[in-house]
Amino acid sequence: MAPNTRVNCVASGFAPTHFASFLATNDAMRQEIEGNTFLGRLGTTEDMAAAAAFLVSDDASYITGETIVVAGGVPSRL
């Protein structure tokens, strides 16, 4: 498949989605998580989609085997 196949990953931070619905219903939990991010907010599905769109674009044509962390600055343990 190489060199025409690239494999990358988007590791998302907390975003209020159906999977993480507890974020939208628990104000204390949401505020705690927002306080732990450098950007002071939860992520959005649009934030995650933008990272994925970048990875499939020609701008990322020399990127493969990478994990892009989209977590508002929360340190990850990847």
C-alpha positions, 0 to 999 in steps of 0.5 A: 500500500505504501507510499500511497497510504498514510495512517494517522490518528486524531486523539480527541480531548473532552467534547460534549457528544452523545458518548460524553453526555455527562459533560453537558448535564453535570456543570461541576464536572464540566467546569473542572475539565474546562479549568484543566485545559489551557484554552479554558473550554471543552472541545467541539466536534468541529475541532476534531473534524478540523484535525481530521480534515487537515490530515486528509489534505495535501497539507499533510501529505508528508505526515504518516504514523502520527497521532494528533492530540486535539485536547485544548492543551491537556497533557496526554500520555500517548 
